[in-house]
Amino acid sequence: MTEQKDILLKYLSEQISIEEDLYALIQEQLVELESTDYDDAKKILRQASQLLEKHFTPLNQLLDKLEKIPKSLQLKNNARSIQLAKKSTETCSGYVASILRDDYATLNRITMSNTLLHTIALALDSTELADLSLTHLENLAPLVIEIGDLVPTILAQELCKNSPDINPAIALIALANAKRAWLKVSRE
């Protein structure tokens, strides 16, 4: 049972680490975007920040309840996707669409981590953790969809600022095409 508990603690600590790292990155992004007119982007980043912040207390309380993580399982750096997101944003001159794209990717990783955590918790009869990870998955899933829907609009706005001859309606076309691609896959 110790090995199973160690696995459970490892997944839980990874989840906490990923969410805390993304939260910190979003705080930096909000400061960076403060003086811009991308209100939709700022709004969704604030929503993500608030959801992640709500997750910290119950996740950490459950970690404390289950047991402290043995040193052998502590994570030195579980923020690879966060670092990549930060680096990507820096190389893209701070484009808001790139920020949202990278946060979208990291939020997808967090939702998958919640799925893994939920699975292991079910397997090990940890009802409290299974319920918590499922609730967090249900909280974040709509946000992931909303960000995915917003990215084409933000990119079109950015492109139009630099090239007035670009039609902002391209965002609607791009979004419809992306949704059609996902719908096609879900039907197969």
N, C-alpha and C positions, 0 to 999 in steps of 0.2 A: 504493500500500500504506500510505502514511502516514495517509491519511484513514481507512482501515479500522482501523488500529492506534489512532488517536485515538478512534474510536467504541468500540472494545473497552475502552480505558482509561477512557473516560467511564462506561460501564456498570459496570465494576469499581469505580471510585471511588464511584459512587452506591450500589452495594451495600454497600460498607464503611461509608459515611456513615449509611445507613438503619439498619444493624445496630448500629452503635456508639451511635446516638441512642436506639434502643429499649432497648438494654442499660442505658444511663444512667437512662432513665425507670423501668425495672423495679427498679433499685437503690433509687430513691426510693420506689417503691410498696411494696417489701418493708419498708422502714423504717416507712412509714406504717401498714402492716398488722401490724407486729410484735406489738403487744399485743392483737390481735383473736383471735377463736376461729375464723376462717375458714382452717382448716388446709389444706383442699383447694386453695384459691386460692393460699395461700402456697407450697404444694408445686409447683403448676404454674408459678408465676412463677419459682421457683428453677430448675426444669427449663429454662424458656425462657432464663433468664440463663446457665445453664451451657452450653447449646447455642450461644448467640450468642458467648459468650466463647471457645469452642473454634474458632469460625469466624475470629476475628480474625487469628490468627497465619498460617494458610495463605493467607488473602485478601491480607494485607499483604505476605507474602513473594512471592506471585505478582505483585502490583502492582510491587514493587521489581524483580522479575526482568524483567517486561515493559518497564518504563521508567517513570520519574517522569512524572506527569501535567503536560502543558504548562499554564502559568498560565491560558491561555484556556479550559481545560476544568475548572479547579478549581471546586468547588461552594461558593458563598457560604452557601447554606442549603438543604439537601435534607431538612430535618426538618419540612416542613409538616404531615404526618400526625401526627408526634410532638407538635408544638405543639398541634394540634387535640385530640389525646388528652389532653394535660395540662390544657388549658383546659376540656374537657368534664368531666373528673374533678373539677376544682375547682368547677364550677358544679353538679355533682350531689352536693355535700356528701360526697364521698369514698365513694360507694357502691361496694362491692367488685365488684358485677356490672358497673358502668360501667367500672371499671378493666379488667376482663377483656374486656369488649366492645371497648374501644378498643385493647387490646393484640392482640386477635384480628384486628381490622381491619389493624393495622400488620404483624402477622405474615403476613397474606394478601398485603399489598403486597410484603413481603420474598420470599415464595415466588414471586410473579409476577416480581419482579426477578431471581430465580434462573433462572426460565424464560427470560427475555429474555437474560440473560447466557449461559446454556447455548446458546441459539439462535445468538447472535452468535459464540460461541466455536466452535461446530460449523461455521458458515459460513466462518470465517477459519482453520480447521484448527488451532485452539489446543486440542489434546487435553487438556492439563493443566487448563486453565480449564474446559473442558466437563465433565470428570470431577468437578472440585471443585464446580462450581455444581450439578450433578446430585446429588452426595452431600449438599450442604447442603439442597437441596430435599427429598430423601428424609428427612433428619433432622427438618426442620421440619413437614412435612405431617402426621404423626401428632399433633404437639403442637397444631396448629391445630384438628384434629378434636376432640381432648380438651378444649380450652378451649371450643369451641362446645358440646360436650356438658355441660360444667360450669356454664356461665352460668345456665341456668334453675334449677338447684339452688341456686346461691348467691343468686340474686334471691329465690327462694322463702324461703330462710332469713332474708334481710333483711326481707322483707315480714312474715313470721311474728313476728319480734321486735317490730315496730311494731304489728301487728294480729293478736293471738292467734286471731282467728276465721277467719283464712285457712288453708286446707288446704295443707300442704306438698306434697301429692301433685300439685298443679298443675304442679310442675316436670316430673314424668314425662309428664304429658299434653302440656305445651308441647314437650318434647323429642321425643316421638313424632310430634307434628304437624309439627315442623320437619323431622325426618328423612323423613317421608312426602312433604313438599313437594319436598325435594331428590331423593328417589328418583323421584318422578313426572317431574321434569325430566330426570333421567338416562336415563329409558326412552324419552323422546320423540325 
